[in-house]
Amino acid sequence: MTDVNHSLTEQDIDFLNSVFDLARDNKPVALKSLFDQGVPVDLTNAKGDTLLILAAYHEHADLVQLLINEGADLDRLNERGQTALVCATFRNNLPIARMLLDAGADETLGSQTPADVAEFFDLDEMKKLFEG
């Protein structure tokens, strides 16, 4: 049995950080190309943020849709117990929240659910979205 070194080089880390920058900067074409080359759609950073969480937080609807289409895990939690739906709710972005719900995101997940966030920040449209 061979011993495989799984440590990342500085170049690897720079590349991975650049992938997350593409999500923050709303670069869906570049990300789609990377997915087609094998970069995982559910790539997760050290804080547990996925590309979908970052796209939702930064309010990039077109990128959120691409990630949904690519099969991103809608319900992955980051280290703060937040999902992409919680991030969209926090940002009061109704179209992205609806997009995630329509794709099947679970509104009951998180250390605070999307409804909890909407209530805490008194986000009227979001509160309506999560009412029974």
N, C-alpha and C positions, 0 to 999 in steps of 0.2 A: 504494500500500500504506500502511495506517495503522499508526502506532506505538501499540501497546497497552501500557499500564502494568500490569505484573503484580505490583506491590508491594502488600502487604497493609496495610490501615489498622489502627490500634490496636483499633478495633471488631471488625474481622475476626479479629484475633489473640485478642481476648477471647472471641469466639464459639467459635473452634476450641478454645481451652483449656477452655471449658465442656463441649464434647463429650467430651474426654478425662476430665474430672471425672465425667461421667455414667457412664463405664465404670468408673472407680475406685470410685464410690459405688454401683454396682449399680442402675442405673436403666434396665432393659430397655424399659419402655413408652415412655419419653421418647426413647431411642435408636431404637426401631422407628419412631416417628413421624418422626424426622429422616431415617432411611433412606428412608422412603416419600416424603419431600420431596426426595430426591436427594443427601443427604449420603452420600459413599462409605463403604461398610462397611470398606474397607481404609485408611481415613484413618490417616496416620502422623505422629507428632510428631517433633520435632527430634532425638530420641535413636533414632529408628527404631522406636519401639514402636507397634504397631498397637492398635486397640481390643481385638482378640482376645488379644494378649500381655498387656495390662493386666488384662483380665477373668480370664485364667488365673492370673496372678500374684496377684491379689487374691482368688482362689478363689470367683468368682461363677459357679457352675455354670449357673444359668438364663441368664445373659448369654452365657456361652460357647456354649450350645446355640442361642440366638437368632442369634449371629454365624455359627455353622456353617450354620444354616438360611438365612441371608441371603447365603451364598456367600463368606464371608471366606476369604482365603488362609491356609490352615493352616500353611504352611511359610515364611512371610515371616520373615526374620532381622532383628533389630534391630542397632544398631551394635556391640553386644557379641557378636554371633553367636549370639543366643538366639532360639529359636522359642517359641511358646505351649506346646508340649509340654515343652520344657526348663524353662519357668517352672512348669508344673504339677508336674513332677518335683521341682524344687528345693523347692517348697512341700509336697512329700509328699502331694499331693492325688490319690489313686488314682482316684476317680470322674471327675475332669476329665481326667486322663491317658488313661483308657479311652475317654472320650467323644471325645477328639481322635484317638486311634488308630482307633476305630471309624469315624470320619468320613474317615479316609485320611491323617492326618498322617504325615509321613516321620520315622521314628525315627533316621535316620542323619545328619540335618542338624545343623549348629551347630558353633561352635568347640569345644564339648564336647557330645557327644551326650547324650540323656537317660540312656542306660545309664552313661555316664561320670559324670554328676552323681549318679545313684543309688549308684554304687560309691564315689565320693569322700565322700559324706555318710553312707554305710552305711545306706541306706534299704532295708530288707529287702523290703518289699512291692513297692517300685518295681524293685528288682533282679530279683525274680521275674517282674514284668511284661515286662521287656526281655530275659529269657533266651530264647534260641532257641526 
